[in-house]
């Protein structure tokens, strides 16, 4: 009877796609890449700079704690919701119409939204470290415990947004399983052309500010007292403690910086895709940002920047060569390919070994 039931189950189950069916969806169009090379490169740099900002958070925490903070993608997600709530409180209605009351007021609201997103992400990152990771450190937990906790906190933060935010009466639909109605602060308009490819205001601001923030973080780590403290804890926490560097305070600051950068990335992301604020909205982007950190060299801020930009460009190329449905596959295949020949990543230098 059991065998018969199992046979019926197998017979009625959905059929797996045949290999030739999958292969038939795979394109190989180098002509499309040649035709849109510069446009794809520019857009890839824009998305790659967003990956880079999130990747810096991964790489800072790993450099100091040797911890892969898989909940960092949800810190990015909370930054998206933080700026969204802030704009609602400022009186914006999620109608999808672009805000249009002058350049100066647009800049003001962008700054307000960005600061709110960074404040929420930074606070959430510090709270995550205090609630989830610090107790484990005090008990001398094994690395596997940290990894499992990080994955668990990722789901916890998702479900907090999923179930609790829709219950706020002043912000209907906030949270839940569907994307929020879009609030558009800026319409993309072409500023100039490079080799026939148009560069919009959103693309220009995203690339310049995101790369500037990543390089500023790297400069602070190499040229300031705080940065020397972070690198000393990353290199030898016991020796750093003997020299008067507070390990706990340094770890907290590291999480705070990563959270602030994730909040800035959230603003740029929602400016480009205003309909994608959803409780699981940081999951795939977070995985790609982690791949960018590993690709450039986990524990290396410059490597995170380089890995993010490279990943954004290459997945954009892959989306036209192989088809848009293979975009994510190209990103992960690139990571595997690089690690086969350089397991430490492109740059590979650890945070604790960075030179002043």
Secondary structure as GFF3:
##gff-version 3
##sequence-region A 1 356
A	DSSP	alpha_helix	2	12	.	.	.	ID=ss1
A	DSSP	alpha_helix	19	24	.	.	.	ID=ss2
A	DSSP	alpha_helix	30	35	.	.	.	ID=ss3
A	DSSP	alpha_helix	37	65	.	.	.	ID=ss4
A	DSSP	alpha_helix	72	89	.	.	.	ID=ss5
A	DSSP	alpha_helix	103	128	.	.	.	ID=ss6
A	DSSP	pi_helix	129	133	.	.	.	ID=ss7
A	DSSP	alpha_helix	134	138	.	.	.	ID=ss8
A	DSSP	alpha_helix	143	164	.	.	.	ID=ss9
A	DSSP	three_ten_helix	165	167	.	.	.	ID=ss10
A	DSSP	beta_strand	190	194	.	.	.	ID=ss11
A	DSSP	beta_strand	197	200	.	.	.	ID=ss12
A	DSSP	alpha_helix	201	223	.	.	.	ID=ss13
A	DSSP	alpha_helix	225	235	.	.	.	ID=ss14
A	DSSP	alpha_helix	237	242	.	.	.	ID=ss15
A	DSSP	alpha_helix	247	272	.	.	.	ID=ss16
A	DSSP	alpha_helix	283	296	.	.	.	ID=ss17
A	DSSP	alpha_helix	301	321	.	.	.	ID=ss18
A	DSSP	three_ten_helix	324	326	.	.	.	ID=ss19
A	DSSP	alpha_helix	327	341	.	.	.	ID=ss20
A	DSSP	three_ten_helix	351	353	.	.	.	ID=ss21
###
